[in-house]
Amino acid sequence: MNKTLLLSLSMIFFSSSAISSPLDGEMVPGYDLPYLWDNYAGYTNQDWMRAIDGNKRLSEISIPGTHNSLSMHGGDIPATQTLDVADQLEMGIRYLDVRFKYRNNDLWAYHGPISQHQTFDSLLSKVSNFLARNPSETVLIRIQNEGGASDHEHQFFNRFNQVLEQYKHYNAIPKSNNPLLDDVRGKFVFIRDFNVFGSHIGIERSSLNIQDEYHLTTNWDLYKKWELVKQHFYSIDKNRLSLNYLSGSVGSFPYFVASGKSSPQSHAPQLWTGISTTNAKKYPDFPRRSCLGDLCSIYFSGTNQLTNKWIEEAKLPQHLGIVVMDFPGGRLVDNIIQSNGKSKVKSLIIYEHNDQQGKSLAVFNDMPYVGNEFNDIMSSWEMPSNWEVRFYEHENYQGDYYTRSSMKGNADMFNDKISSIRILKK
């Protein structure tokens, strides 16, 4: 039997348990989607942070967020959301990315030149009302001067402070760029991205680990964008806040980057790439359809769909950082929230890096060869409590071996040395 077949027979991927948990939200039938182009979310999870240990730092929590959170108007080019901020918060979103310009003596939401018909005051009113009803939560707000860093910068900052004074009881200004959850519960926290003239208003954006490559020249750059998203998930450090933007635009519509669809509707068909090939290495994560033997047509898949699929198949680390999305559906939001639960390990999982970080592989049966992608790179593992596993230095269970039965650990003396695995007990 060849190695590829052995590998496929030895792997099992898993998704969230059906058992109820404090992290669970409520899903309306028909809205179990990773991408949503509706003005009704079909999913609510108002207080999921009550299930999170308050001694955790924000960097240790997987948080769903939205990109250009107020941009609902102007057509397919500027629109990035269909849900109002109040609905986003009810859905479980806890990171908002907002952009304002100082115009007519106020701060008005814009996406580029397109007004979004909302003020900074209306935003803080919605956020504060939500926090008053849900004091277990916190909301991170990245705020930017959409007119440019120097556009009316003094008036921008002065109006910011005038409005903030009305909502100061709901505002936390942490001493650290990575506060404990308990220190900011019931509060909103700004992530600064405009000139505050030496003042301290919240978390400094420069302290964050950010992937925000938004420029796609054509639709065919979508796969490159997905690879950047994927790589960033593997690079996350639990001691530093991470922002991973799934969004993109310029040469593609925002809805297309999120969905890969032929039109923006939630259930629109996926767009064909125009490629039919027998080459399995061409866009390997995109779906194959209409196959004739090994000859298959490749269709686009959006960053929302791909991220959701990889979470459900346990191909990403359990900790996801802040995931920033256009048009998020309830299924993806729920999967991000659920990743904060206790690991529901159903098999051995081996990881590329120490402390169960980096790319991972779920193993259910003996593996005489771990595959080219994992040969000599395993650094840590986790397994169910009743399992016992033996790791071998060479293929076909040869060379030095190390037996482990603890639920998780680092490889230490056999770091980057493992080529085959036996399951001794399960």
PAPATI-681463 format. One record per atom (N, C-alpha, C, O): residue in one letter; x, y, z. Coordinates in steps of 0.02 Angstrom, whole numbers, plus 50000, padded with zeros to 5 digits. Example, Ala and Ser with C-alpha at 12.3 -4.5 7.8 and 13.67 -1.06 7.14 Angstrom:
! PAPATI-681463
A506604971650390 A506154977550390 A506604983550390 A507124983450423 S506424988850354 S506844994750357 S506455000250394 S506705005750402 
! end
This chain:
! PAPATI-681463
M500434994050000 M500005000050000 M500455006250000 M500935006550038 N500305011249958 N500755016949954 N500655021550014 N500155021250050 K501155026050024 K501165030450083 K500565035150083 K500285036650136 T500385037650024 T499825042350021 T499185039150046 T498805042250084 L499055032850026 L498455029350048 L498495027850123 L497995028550158 L499085025750146 L499165024450218 L499015030750258 L498685030550310 L499265036350233 L499165042650268 L498425044450271 L498175046450323 S498075043750214 S497375045550213 S496955041050258 S496465043250288 L497145034650264 L496785030050307 L496915031250380 L496525029150423 S497465034750395 S497665035650465 S497425042250494 S497515043350554 M497115046450454 M496935053150477 M496185053650488 M495785050750451 I495995057250539 I495295058750550 I495245065950573 I495625067950618 F494805069750544 F494715076650564 F494045077250600 F493585073350588 F494005082350644 F493405082850684 F493175090050690 F493565094650679 S492545090950708 S492265097550718 S491985098050787 S492075093550828 S491625103550801 S491375104750868 S490905099350891 S490525096550852 S490935097850955 S490485092950984 S489775095550984 S489655101550988 A489305090950980 A488595092850982 A488365094151053 A487805096551064 I488785092351103 I488595093351173 I488575100851188 I489015104551167 S488055103051223 S487975110051239 S488545112551283 S488775108951327 S488775118651270 S489295121751310 S489115128951321 S488695131651285 P489425132251372 P489275139351384 P489465143851325 P489245149651323 L489855141351279 L490045145251220 L489525144951165 L489575148651116 D489025140551172 D488555139451118 D488105145451105 D487875148751151 G487985146851041 G487485151751021 G486865148350996 G486785142251003 E486415152250966 E485795149550938 E485785150650863 E485845156350840 M485705145250825 M485715145450752 M485015144150725 M484695139150742 V484785148550681 V484155147550647 V484275142850588 V484755143950550 P483845137750578 P483945133250520 P483995137150455 P483615141850442 G484465135050414 G484565138350350 G485105143750351 G485305146250299 Y485335145550411 Y485845150850417 Y486515148150441 Y486945151950462 D486605141650437 D487225138350458 D487735139050403 D487915134150370 L487985145250393 L488405146850335 L489045150450358 L489025154150407 P489595149550323 P490205153350339 P490195160450308 P490545164850333 Y489805161350255 Y489755167750221 Y489015169550218 Y488595165350202 L488855175950233 L488155177950235 L488055184750203 L488375189650222 W487605185050154 W487415191350122 W486665192350135 W486255191950090 D486495193550197 D485805194650219 D485815200250270 D486335201750299 N485245203350281 N485205208250335 N484925205250399 N484715208750444 Y484915198550401 Y484715194850461 Y485245189550473 Y485375185450429 A485545189650533 A486115185250546 A485915177950550 A486285173550526 G485345176450581 G485145169550590 G485555165850643 G485495159850651 Y485965169650680 Y486385166650733 Y486495172050786 Y486645177750770 T486415170150850 T486545174750905 T486975171350958 T486905165450972 N487425175350986 N487845172951041 N488075179151080 N488655181251075 Q487615181951119 Q487725188451150 Q488245188451206 Q488575193551217 D488325182951242 D488735183151303 D489225177451307 D489335174651361 W489525175551251 W489975169751251 W490595170751294 W490895165851317 M490785177051306 M491385178251346 M491305176551420 M491795176251457 R490685175551442 R490585173551512 R490895166751526 R491045165051583 A490985162751473 A491285156051480 A492045156251480 A492365151051490 I492335162151468 I493065162651462 I493365164651530 I493105169251563 D493895161351550 D494255162951611 D494495170251609 D494855172151562 G494295174151658 G494475181151659 G495205182551668 G495435188151657 N495595177551689 N496315178351696 N496695177251631 N497305177851628 K496325175651579 K496645175051513 K496765182051484 K496355186551493 R497325182751451 R497445188951415 R497075188751348 R496925183451322 L496935194651322 L496545194951259 L496885191051204 L496555188251160 S497555190851205 S497915187251153 S497805179751156 S497975176251108 E497535177251211 E497425170051219 E496725167951198 E496555162051203 I496325172651175 I495625171351159 I495525171751083 I495775176351051 S495165166951055 S494965167250985 S494355171750980 S493845170551012 I494405177050939 I493895182350938 I493665183650867 I494075185150824 P493015183050852 P492765184950786 P492695192450780 P492465195850826 G492905195150722 G492865202350711 G492635203850640 G492605199350598 T492485210150627 T492295212250559 T492755217650534 T492995221850573 H492865217550469 H493275222550434 H492815227950407 H492285226450380 N493015234250415 N492595239850393 N491885238750415 N491425238050375 S491805238450480 S491195236050512 S490575240150496 S490015237650502 L490665246550477 L490095250950464 L489935251550389 L489475255150371 S490315248150346 S490255249250274 S489715244650245 S489845238950227 M489105247450239 M488525243650215 M488245246550150 M487795243450120 H488485252350129 H488165255950075 H488655257550018 H489255257750029 G488375258549958 G488785260849902 G488895255849848 G489235257349798 G488625249749855 G488705244649803 G489235239549819 G489505239349874 D489385235349769 D489825229649780 D490545231449795 D490905227449826 I490775237349775 I491475239149786 I491595241149859 I492055238449890 P491225245949887 P491365247849957 P491025243550010 P491265243350067 A490485240149993 A490105236550045 A490505230450070 A490755226450030 T490565229950136 T490915224350166 T490485220750218 T490665215350241 Q489915223650236 Q489465220550285 Q488745221550263 Q488585226350227 T488315217050284 T487595217950275 T487235218850341 T486645220650343 L487585217650396 L487295218150463 L487525224450498 L488115226250495 D487055227850530 D487215233650571 D487645231450630 D487635225650650 V488035236150658 V488475234550714 V488095231450773 V488355226750804 A487495233850787 A487105230850842 A486975223450829 A487015219450876 D486825221750767 D486705214650750 D487355210750751 D487355204850770 Q487895213850730 Q488545210450733 Q488725208550805 Q488955203050818 L488615213150851 L488775211850921 L488335206250949 L488575201950985 E487695206350932 E487245200950954 E487465194250926 E487355189050957 M487775194450868 M488005188350834 M488625185350867 M488765179450859 G488985189450905 G489595186950937 G490225190550917 G490765189050942 I490175195350870 I490755199250848 I491005203550907 I490615206850940 R491675203350918 R491965207150974 R492545211450952 R492895214350995 Y492665211950888 Y493165216650862 Y492845220450805 Y492575217550758 L492865227150810 L492585231450759 L493145235650728 L493585238150763 D493115236350662 D493605240250624 D493205245950593 D492825244950546 V493295252050619 V492875257650598 V493315263450573 V493865264650597 R493045266950523 R493415272450491 R492955278550487 R492385278150465 F493215284350509 F492835290550510 F493215296150476 F493835296050472 K492835301050452 K493115307450429 K492795313050469 K492205312650489 Y493185318350481 Y492895324250513 Y492575328450458 Y492915331450416 R491905328750459 R491535332550410 R490935335850445 R490595332750486 N490815342150430 N490235345750457 N490215345350533 N489695344050563 N490795346450564 N490865346850637 N490715340350673 N490545340250732 D490785334850638 D490655328350670 D491095322950638 D491405324150586 L491115317150669 L491465311350641 L490955306850607 L490525303950640 W491025306350541 W490565302350501 W490925296150472 W491495296650451 A490575290550473 A490865284350446 A490925284850370 A490465287050336 Y491505282650345 Y491635282350273 Y492005275950256 Y492345273050298 H491915273850193 H492365268950163 H492635272150100 H492275272550050 G493255274550103 G493515278550048 G493095284850041 G492995288450090 P492845286249981 P492435292349971 P491695291349987 P491315296149983 I491495285350005 I490785283750012 I490565284450085 I490815281050129 S490085289050097 S489815289850165 S489395283850184 S489035281050143 Q489445281850247 Q489055276250273 Q488495278650320 Q488165274650352 H488385285150323 H487805288150355 H487745286450429 H487195285650455 Q488305285850463 Q488315284650535 Q488845289050567 Q489355290550535 T488725291050628 T489205295150665 T489565290950718 T489345285450735 F490115293650742 F490475290550797 F490025289950859 F490055285050895 D489625294950870 D489155294950927 D488675289050921 D488545285550970 S488395287850861 S487915282350853 S488265275650864 S487955270950891 L488895275050843 L489265268850854 L489345267450928 L489185262050952 L489595272450966 L489715271351037 L489065270251075 L489065266751126 S488525273151052 S487875271951083 S487685264651077 S487465261551126 K487765261851018 K487585254751007 K488045250151048 K487805245351078 V488685251551048 V489165247351085 V489025247751160 V489015242651194 S488915253751186 S488795254651257 S488135251351279 S488115248251332 N487625251951239 N486985248751255 N487065241151257 N486785237751300 F487455238451211 F487585231251210 F487955229151273 F487775224251305 L488475232851292 L488865231051351 L488465231851416 L488575228151464 A488005236551417 A487575237351476 A487155231051487 A487015229151544 R486935227951432 R486535221851436 R486965215551445 R486715210451469 N487595216051426 N488035210151427 N488715211951459 N489215212551423 P488725212851525 P489335215151558 P489905210151559 P490455211851580 S489785204051537 S490325199051533 S490775200151472 S491315197251468 E490555204351426 E490895204951361 E491375210951360 E491335215351403 T491815210951311 T492205216851294 T492195217651218 T492115212751182 V492265223751195 V492265225151123 V492885229251107 V492995234551135 L493285226651061 L493885230151038 L493685234250976 L493355231750931 I493895240550975 I493715245050920 I494335248150890 I494655252450921 R494515246050831 R495065249250794 R494755255250758 R494295254550718 I495015261250771 I494745267350742 I495275270850700 I495845271650722 Q495075272850640 Q495545275650592 Q495255282050562 Q494645282650554 N495695286850547 N495505292850510 N495505291150436 N496035290750405 E494915290250407 E494855288050338 E495055293450289 E495185292050230 G495095299650312 G495315305050268 G496065305350260 G496315309150218 G496425301350299 G497155301650299 G497405304050367 G497045307650401 A498005302150386 A498255303450453 A498235310850471 A498105312650529 S498355315250422 S498385322450437 S497755326250419 S497735332450425 D497235322850396 D496625326150375 D496225328550436 D495955324550473 H496185335250445 H495815338050502 H496005334550567 H495575333150609 E496645333050576 E496845328650632 E496685331650700 E496495327850745 H496755338150709 H496595341150774 H495845340950786 H495625339150841 Q495445342850736 Q494715342550743 Q494475335350754 Q494005334150792 F494795330750719 F494615323650727 F494705321550800 F494245318650830 F495285322950828 F495425320850897 F494985324550947 F494755321550996 N494865330950936 N494435334750982 N493715332050982 N493415331251035 R493455330650923 R492775327950920 R492745320850949 R492265319050982 F493265316950937 F493315310350968 F493245310851044 F492855307251074 N493605315451075 N493585316251147 N492905318851171 N492665316851224 Q492605323351133 Q491955326051152 Q491425320451155 Q491045320051203 V491415316251104 V490935310751103 V491095305651156 V490645303251190 L491725303951163 L491925298851211 L491735300751282 L491585296351323 E491735307151298 E491555309351366 E490865306951386 E490745305651445 Q490415306251338 Q489735303951354 Q489705296551371 Q489225294251403 Y490215292851350 Y490205285451358 Y490805282951398 Y490975277051395 K491125287451436 K491755285751469 K491675280151519 K492165276651534 H491075279151546 H490975273851596 H491015266851563 H491085261851598 Y490965266651498 Y491015260251462 Y491685259451426 Y491785254751389 N492135264051438 N492785264051405 N493335261851453 N493395264551508 A493735256951432 A494315254851471 A494945257051434 A495005256251373 I495425259851472 I496075261651444 I496585257351480 I496855259451532 P496735251451454 P497185246851490 P497895249451492 P498125253051447 K498245247651545 K498955249651552 K499395245651505 K499935247851485 S499155239651487 S499535235151445 S499225234851375 S498625236051367 N499635233051325 N499365231851258 N499065224951252 N498835222951198 N499055221251308 N498775214451308 N498455213151376 N498705209151415 P497895216551390 P497595216051457 P497255209351470 P497105205551424 L497135208051535 L496725202451555 L495995203751536 L495775209551537 L495625198451520 L494925199351504 L494545202551561 L494135207051550 D494665200351623 D494305203151680 D494405210751687 D493975214151714 D494965213251663 D495115220451669 D494715224651620 D494685230751627 V494415221451570 V494055225251519 V493345222751508 V493015224951461 R493105218251550 R492405215951543 R491925221851552 R492035226251593 G491405221751512 G490915227051516 G491145233651486 G490815238751495 K491715233551450 K492005239651423 K492185238751350 K492265233151325 F492235244451315 F492545244251249 F493255247051255 F493395251251297 V493695244451213 V494395246251213 V494595248351143 V494485244751095 F494895254251138 F495115256651072 F495795253751054 F496235252851096 I495865252250990 I496505250750960 I496675256850917 I496345258050866 R497175260550937 R497305267050907 R497615266450838 R498105262850827 D497315270150790 D497595270450722 D497495277550694 D497345278350634 F497565282550737 F497535289550715 F497935293750764 F498125291350817 N498065299950747 N498485304350787 N498125306550850 N497605309850847 V498405304750908 V498105306750972 V498565311651009 V498455313051068 F499065314250974 F499495319551000 F499785317851068 F499765321951115 G500055311851073 G500395309751134 G499955306951188 G500205304651239 S499295306951178 S498845304151228 S498845296551224 S499065293551174 H498595293351276 H498525286051277 H497785284451280 H497445285951329 I497525281451226 I496795280051224 I496635272651225 I496055270751227 G497155268351223 G497015261151222 G497615257251199 G498185258951215 I497485252051161 I498015247551136 I498335250751074 I497995253351030 E498995250351072 E499355252951014 E499345247750958 E499565242050968 R499095249650900 R499055244950844 R499735242350823 R499795236750799 S500245246450833 S500925244350813 S501175238450854 S501665235250834 S500855236950911 S501065231450953 S500785224750930 S500965219550956 L500325224850881 L499965218850861 L500335215150804 L500715218150766 N500205208650800 N500425204450744 N499865204350693 N499335201450705 I499975207550635 I499425208850588 I499565206050519 I500115206950491 Q499075202550492 Q499055200750421 Q498465204550390 Q497895203050407 D498605209250346 D498075213250315 D498255214850243 D498215220550221 E498455209650206 E498615210550135 E497955210550096 E497685205250080 Y497715216550082 Y497035217150054 Y497035218049978 Y496505217549947 H497605219349947 H497615221149876 H497645214949832 H498155211649828 L497095213549798 L497065208349747 L497025211749680 L496585215949669 T497475210149635 T497465213149568 T496905210149525 T496575213749488 T496815203649531 T496275200149495 T495975194949542 T496225193749597 N495435191749519 N495125186449559 N495615180649572 N495555177249623 W496085179649526 W496535173949532 W497075174949587 W497465170449602 D497085180949616 D497515182149674 D497195179549738 D497505179749791 L496585177049734 L496235174649794 L496625169049828 L496645168749889 Y496925164649789 Y497295159049820 Y497895161649859 Y498055159049912 K498245166749832 K498815169649868 K498585172749934 K498915172149985 K498005176049931 K497725178949993 K497585173450043 K497755174250102 W497285167950022 W497145162450067 W497785159650097 W497805158050157 E498305159150058 E498935156550085 E499215161150139 E499505158750188 L499145167750131 L499365172450182 L498945171650246 L499215171850301 V498295170850237 V497855169650295 V498065163350332 V498135163350393 K498175158050295 K498355151550323 K499025152050360 K499085149650417 Q499515155150329 Q500175155850359 Q500135159850424 Q500485158250473 H499715164950425 H499665169050485 H499375165050543 H499595165850600 F498875160850530 F498605156650584 F499155152550617 F499165151550678 Y499615150050576 Y500165145850603 Y500685150050641 Y501075147250680 S500695156550630 S501215160850661 S500985164050726 S501375167750757 I500375162750748 I500095166250806 I500475164550869 I500615158750883 D500635169750908 D500955169250973 D500425171151025 D500145176551022 K500295166651073 K499775167951123 K499935173851168 K499505176151206 N500545176351166 N500745181951209 N500695188651174 N500875193851202 R500445188651112 R500395194851073 R499745194851034 R499585189951000 L499365200251039 L498735200651002 L498855199950927 L499325202850899 S498435196050896 S498495194550824 S497865196750788 S497305195450811 L497955199950730 L497395201650685 L497515198150619 L498025199350586 N497055193950599 N497105190450535 N496515192550492 N495955190150503 Y496635196950444 Y496105199450401 Y495975194550344 Y496415193150304 L495355191950341 L495155187650286 L494945191750226 L494815188950172 S494905198250233 S494615202650182 S495115204650129 S495725204350139 G494845206650072 G495255209150017 G494805212849967 G494195212049968 S495125216849923 S494725220749875 S495185223249820 S495675219949802 V495045229049793 V495375232649738 V495215229349671 V494775231749635 G495555223749653 G495415220349590 G494875215149595 G494705211949545 S494605214249654 S494045209449666 S493545212849712 S493725217149752 F492925210749707 F492425213249754 F492545210149823 F492745204349827 P492415213849876 P492485210949943 P492075204549953 P492295199849986 Y491465204349925 Y491055198349933 Y491385192349900 Y491325186749925 F491725193549844 F492045187949809 F492635185149849 F492725179149853 V493035189549879 V493595187249919 V493355183049977 V493655177949994 A492805185050008 A492525181350064 A492195174850043 A492205169950081 S491915174649982 S491475169049963 S491695165049902 S491535159149897 G492065168149856 G492225164749793 G491625163649749 G491645159549702 K491075167249762 K490455166049726 K490385170449664 K490725175449656 S489945168249619 S489835171649556 S489425178049564 S489425182249520 S489075178649620 S488695184649637 S488645184849713 S488795179849746 P488445190449742 P488515191149815 P488015187249858 P488135186549918 Q487485184649831 Q486975181349871 Q487265175449911 Q487735172149889 S486975174349969 S487235169150014 S487285162249982 S487755158549995 H486795160649939 H486775153849909 H486955153949835 H486795149149799 A487285159249811 A487495159449741 A488015154049728 A488375151949773 P488055151649665 P488555146449650 P489265149049652 P489395154949644 Q489735144449664 Q490435146249663 Q490645147749591 Q490395144749544 L491095152549584 L491335154449517 L491885149649494 L492325147749533 W491855147649431 W492365143349402 W492995147349389 W492955153049366 T493565144549404 T494205147949391 T494385148349318 T494835152049298 G494035144349276 G494215143849206 G494735138549193 G494975137749137 I494915134849246 I495445129749241 I495155122849251 I494805121549300 S495305118349205 S495185111149214 S495855107749205 S496205108849156 T496045103549253 T496715100749253 T496745094149289 T496305092449329 T497265090349275 T497415084249313 T497935085649367 T498105081149406 N498185091749370 N498715093649416 N498435094849486 N498115099949498 A498545090249532 A498285090849600 A498605096549639 A498345098649691 K499175099049616 K499535104349651 K499295111349631 K499515116349661 K498865111849582 K498605118249560 K498025120249605 K497505116949606 Y498105125749643 Y497595128049690 Y497325122149731 Y496725120849729 P497735118549768 P497525112349799 P496955113049850 P496595108149863 D496875118949880 D496345119749930 D495675121849900 D495165121849935 F495665123649836 F495045125449803 F494665119049785 F494975113849772 P493995119349783 P493605113249768 P493665111049695 P493715115149650 R493655104449685 R493655101349619 R492945098749605 R492625095849648 R492715099849544 R492055097449524 R492065095149451 R492555096249415 S491515091949431 S491425089749361 S492035085949337 S492305087249283 C492235081049377 C492845077249361 C492705071749309 C492175068549310 L493175070849264 L493175065249218 L493835061649229 L494355063649201 G493815056349269 G494445053349291 G494815058249335 G494545060849384 D495445059549319 D495855064249357 D495775071449332 D496045076049363 L495415072349278 L495315079049250 L494725082449285 L494155080149279 C494865087849321 C494345091149361 C494345098649347 C494865101649332 S493755101649353 S493695108949350 S493795111749420 S493525109049469 I494185117049425 I494335120249490 I493895126349498 I493855130549453 Y493565126849556 Y493135132449571 Y493445136549628 Y493805133949670 F493285143049627 F493525147349681 F493175145549747 F492605143249747 S493525146649801 S493225146349868 S493485152349907 S494075153849904 G493045155649943 G493235161849978 G493585160550043 G493595154950069 T493885165850070 T494265165250132 T493825163350191 T494045159850236 N493195165550192 N492735163450245 N492615155950242 N492645152450292 Q492485153450182 Q492335146350173 Q492945142050189 Q492885136950223 L493525144050164 L494135140150175 L494325140050249 L494515134850275 T494295145850281 T494455146150353 T493985141750392 T494205137950436 N493345142050377 N492855137950412 N492995130550402 N492975126550449 K493145128650340 K493285121550324 K493905119150361 K493905113650388 W494415123250363 W495035121150397 W494955120850472 W495275116750505 I494525125150501 I494385124550572 I494035117950586 I494215114250631 E493515116450546 E493115110450557 E493515104050545 E493365098850575 E494015104350503 E494425098450489 E495055098250532 E495505094150520 A495085102750582 A495645102850630 A496315103750595 A496825101050618 K496335107450541 K496955108750506 K497295115150531 K497875116450515 L496945119050571 L497225125150599 L497345124250674 L497025119950704 P497795128150703 P497885127850776 P497215129450810 P496795132950782 Q497125126850871 Q496505128250906 Q496425135650921 Q495875138350919 H496985138950937 H496955146150952 H497015150050887 H497495149050849 L496535154550874 L496485157850809 L496625165350812 L496655168550759 G496705168350872 G496785175550877 G496155179150857 G495605176450862 I496225185350834 I495655189350811 I495585188250735 I496045189750697 V495015185550715 V494885183950644 V494425189250617 V493855189850639 V494665193250568 V494305199150545 V494005197650476 V494365195950430 M493335198350471 M492975195750412 M492525200850379 M492285205550412 D492415200050315 D491865203150280 D491295197950275 D491425192050263 F490685200150284 F490085195950276 F490135189250313 F490025184050282 P490295189350378 P490345182950413 P489675179650423 P489175182950440 G489645173150413 G489055169250428 G489105166150497 G489645165650526 G488525164050523 G488495161450591 G488925155250601 G489185154250656 R488995151150550 R489385145050558 R490115146550572 R490425143450616 L490405151350536 L491095153150546 L491185156750613 L491655155350649 V490735161350629 V490775164750693 V490745159750750 V491135160050798 D490285154950745 D490215149950798 D490835145650804 D491055144050860 N491125143650748 N491735139550751 N492315143250783 N492715140150819 I492375149650770 I492905153650802 I492785153950877 I493245152950916 I492165155250898 I492005155550969 I492125148851002 I492415148451056 Q491905143450969 Q491975136750999 Q492705134751008 Q492845130451050 S493155137650971 S493865135850978 S494135137951046 S494685135851064 N493755141951084 N493965143851151 N493795138551203 N494005139051261 G493425133351183 G493235128151231 G493805123451244 G494335123751212 K493695119051292 K494185113951306 K494265109551244 K493785107951210 S494875107851230 S495015103851171 S494635097251174 S494705093351221 K494235096051123 K493845089851119 K494235084751078 K494035082951022 V494805082551105 V495265078351067 V494975071351060 V494825068151110 K494915069050999 K494655062350985 K495195057850956 K495065051950943 S495785060450946 S496335056650917 S496985059650940 S496995064750975 L497535056650920 L498185059750928 L498235065550878 L498055064750820 I498485071250901 I498625076850856 I499355078750864 I499575080250920 I499725078750810 I500425080850813 I500485087850782 I500125089650735 Y500945091850810 Y501015098850791 Y501725100350767 Y502215097050787 E501765105350726 E502405107550698 E502845110850750 E503455110150747 H502555114550798 H502935118450846 H502775116150917 H502305112350929 N503175118550965 N503045117251036 N502375120051058 N502105124551026 D502115117351113 D501505119951145 D500905119751099 D500485124251101 Q500855114551058 Q500275113251015 Q500135119250969 Q499575121550963 Q500665121650936 Q500615127250890 Q500825125050820 Q501135119850811 G500655129250771 G500845127850702 G500365122950669 G499845121250697 K500545120750610 K500105116150574 K500065109550611 K500515107650648 S499505106150602 S499365100250641 S499105094550598 S498855095650542 L499145088550624 L498905082550590 L498565078050641 L498865076450692 A497945076150628 A497585071650672 A497705064450650 A497645062750591 V497895060150698 V498085053150684 V497655048450725 V497615049050786 F497315043750691 F496865039150725 F497135032050727 F496985028350774 N497535030150679 N497805023350675 N498565023550668 N498865028950660 D498875017650671 D499605017250661 D499795020550594 D499435020150545 M500375023850595 M500635027050535 M501355024850522 M501805027250556 P501475020350475 P502155018350460 P502575023950430 P503185023650429 Y502225029150406 Y502575035150382 Y502105041050391 Y501525040750371 V502345046450422 V501915052050438 V501795056650379 V501405061450384 G502125055350323 G502025059450264 G502565064750257 G502865066850306 N502675066850196 N503215071750182 N503115078250221 N503595081450241 E502475080150231 E502345086550263 E502525086450337 E502655091750366 F502535080550369 F502665080150440 F503295076150458 F503475075650517 N503625073450409 N504235069550423 N504775074050454 N504965079050425 D505005072050514 D505545075650549 D505385082850566 D505835087050568 I504745084450577 I504585091350599 I504135091550661 I503995096950685 M503905085850687 M503465085950745 M503815088650806 M504375086550822 S503485093350841 S503775096350902 S503345095550963 S503585096151019 S502695094150955 S502255093151013 S501655088950992 S501545087650933 W501255086951042 W500675082651029 W500155083851082 W500285086751135 E499545081451068 E499025080451119 E498625074351100 E498565072551041 M498325071051151 M497965064851138 M497435063851192 M497485066951245 P496935059551181 P496445058051233 P496785055051294 P497335052151290 S496465055751352 S496775053951416 S496935046451422 S497385044651459 N496575042151386 N496675034951394 N497145031951341 N497205025851336 W497465036151300 W497885033751246 W498615032951269 W498845036351314 E498965028351235 E499695027651241 E499985027051171 E499745023051131 V500495030951157 V500755031551089 V501515030751089 V501855032951135 R501775027451037 R502495026751029 R502715030350964 R502455029050910 F503205034850972 F503465038750916 F504145035750895 F504575034550937 Y504225034550830 Y504835031450804 Y505245036350762 Y504975040850729 E505905035350766 E506375039750732 E506345038850656 E506425043650619 H506225032650633 H506245031250561 H505575028350537 H505135026650578 E505505027850472 E504915024750443 E504855017450464 E505335014250484 N504235014950458 N504085007850471 N504305005650541 N504524999950551 Y504235010250589 Y504335008750660 Y505045006450675 Y505155001750713 Q505525009750644 Q506235008050653 Q506595013650691 Q506345019250697 G507185011950718 G507595016850753 G507375017850825 G506965014050851 D507645022950857 D507465024550926 D506725026250930 D506425028650882 Y506425024850989 Y505725026550998 Y505605029451067 Y506005028551113 Y505045032851074 Y504875036351135 Y504135035051148 Y503725036251104 T503955032651207 T503265030951223 T502975036251269 T503295038251318 R502385038651252 R502065043851292 R501325042151303 R500995039251260 S501075044051363 S500365043051379 S500055049251409 S499455049251423 S500445054651418 S500155060851445 S499725064151391 S499835063151332 M499235068151413 M498755070951367 M499055075951317 M498825076451261 K499575079451338 K499915083951291 K500625085051315 K500785084151373 G501045087151268 G501735088451287 G502145090551227 G501915090551170 N502785092351241 N503265094051189 N503725088151176 N503855084151222 A503975087551116 A504385081851097 A505075081851130 A505365076551142 D505335087851146 D505985088551181 D506525084451147 D506765086251093 M506735078751177 M507315075051152 M507205072151083 M507685070551047 F506565071351062 F506455068850995 F506125074050950 F505765072350902 N506235080350966 N505985085850925 N506265085350853 N506865084550843 D505815085950804 D505995085850733 D506345079350713 D506785079350669 K506155073750744 K506495067350729 K506015061750711 K506235056150696 I505365062950713 I504875057450708 I504665056150636 I504515060750599 S504655049650617 S504445047650549 S503875042650549 S503545041950497 S503755039050605 S503195034350607 S502915034050678 S503245035950726 I502295031650684 I501935031850747 I501525025350756 I501205023050709 R501545022550816 R501105016950834 R500645019150890 R500865022350938 I499995017450884 I499515018550938 I499505012150979 I499255007050956 L499785012251040 L499825006351082 L499185004951120 L499014999251134 K498835010351138 K498235009551179 K497765015251164 K497975021051158 K497105013651159 K496605018851152 K495925016251173 K495435019851172 
! end
